[in-house]
Amino acid sequence: MKKEEKNQEEKKNVFIAILLVIIIVLLIVLILLCLKTKIGENTNSSNPTQNQTQNQEIQENNTNTNEDKPTTNYISKEKALDIALQNANLSRETVYDISVEFDFKYGKTVYEVDFDNHQYEYEYYIDATTGDILHSFKDRD
């Protein structure tokens, strides 16, 4: 009888170990997917011509039909970027990997503004209505 109980206990332990391995593998895959997404967002180089192209894209996005934001009294993507750059005490010529996206955070419509210079990565949430900085983050590059 005890031998049968030991066999059942061993089977239970093996089953738990297999489940743990599966969970760990799934977590690793999830982390890798998140990293791949983050790396894919930051693949732009620091080439000055690309900075100009990015700035032109931001301007073009503002003059398009504004599919990415509702029509109301929001500041422009350009203005949001200018606010973030002014706060960081940087100019457009000194930053790269510029990203300005319309989003909803903190219960408000915001622009998520991200950019790098060769020392730091910057992230801002700018209130799309008032232009107030709701969040800023600076991290070593």
N, C-alpha and C positions, 0 to 999 in steps of 0.2 A: 504494500500500500504506500509506504513512504517513497519507494522508488518511482512509483507513478506520479506522486506529488512533486518530486524533484524534477521529473521530465516535464511536467506541466509548467513548473516555475522556470526551468531553463528555456522552454519555448516562449514563455511570456517575456523573459529578458531579451531573447533574440529578437522578438517582434518589436519591443521598445527600442532596441538599438537600431534596427532597420528604420523605424520611424524617425528617430533622431538624425540619422544620416540623410534621409530624404529631406527633412526640414532644413538641415544645414546646407545641402546642395541647392535647394530652392532659394534660400537667403543669399547665397553666393551669386546665383544667377540674377537675382533682383538687384543686388549691389552693382554687378557688372553692367546691367542694362542702364541703371541710373548714371553710372560713370560714363558710359558710352554716349548717353544723351548729353551730359554736361560737356564732354570733350567735343562732341559734334557742334555744340553751340559756340565753342571758343576756337574754332579752327582757322579763323581769319588771321592773317599775318599783320605785322606792324608796318606794312608798306604804305607810304604816304599817299600813293595814288588810290589805294584801297580805302584810305580814310576819306578821300574826296568822294569816292564812289558811294561809300556808306552815307556820307552827309547828303549827297544828292538823292539817295534812296529815301532818306528820312524826309527830305523836302517833297519828293514825288508822292510819298505816302500821304503827306498832309494835303496835297492838291488833288489827290484822287477822290473818288466818291465817298471816302471815309467809311468803307465797309467794315473796318475794324473798330469803329466807335459810333455810338448813336449821335444824332445831330442835336446838340444842345450847346450851352455856353461853356465849352471846355477850352483850356489853353491848348496850344498846338504841341506836337511832339518836339518841335524845334525849341519852343519856350521851356518845356520840361527839361530837355537836355541842357539848355543854357543855365537854368536854375541849379541843376546838379553840378555842372562844371564850375560855376561861380562859387558854390559852396565848397567844392574840393580845391578851389584856387588853381584850376587848370584851364588850358585852352584846347580847342579842338585839334590843334596841330600836335599836341603832346599826348593824345590818347588814341587808342585803337580798340577793336572789337566792340564798337558802339552798338548797343541794342536799346531801342525804346519801344515798349509794348504797352498797349492800353489794357488795363486789367481791373479787377475788383478785389480790393483788400481792405481790411479794417472797416468793413461796412461802407466803403466809399469807392467811387471810381478813381483810379490812379493810373499814372504812367509808371511802369517799372523801367528804370533807367540803369543800364549796366555799361561799364567801360573799364578799360585797363590802361595804365601807363606802365612803364617798364619796372616800376617798383611795387605798385599796389593794384588790387582789383577793387572796384567801387560798385556799390549797389544802392540805389535810391528808390523810394516810393514817393512820388510827387502827387499831391492831390490834384486831380484833373480839372477841378473847378476853380480852386483858389490859388494853386501854385505852391501851397505850403509843403514843406518837406515833412512827411509822416514817418519816414524811416531812412536811416543812412547807415551804411556798413562799409568799412574799409579793411581789407585784408592783404597781407603780404602776398605778392605775386609768386 
